[in-house]
């Protein structure tokens, strides 16, 4: 069975998203295999169009940014923050 996302690893990944409903684009260092994120404009769940294994440099840079749990599929489906994992 093919995965729903380009990255199929077990660790967090860096991903790029494009909402097919409103064409909003964003990137996040909090992406996971086979897990969508909600678009901040239309709230549609979207799977990443591209993902890369997270490097330490990107991971450290993204730590300064706020993790928007209400848009994170993993946080919403598990009902806890994926940044605590």
Beta strands, then each sheet from edge to edge (+ up, - down):
strand 1: 13-18
strand 2: 25-31
strand 3: 37-38
strand 4: 45-46
strand 5: 50-53
sheet 1: 2+ 1- 5+
sheet 2: 3+ 4-
end
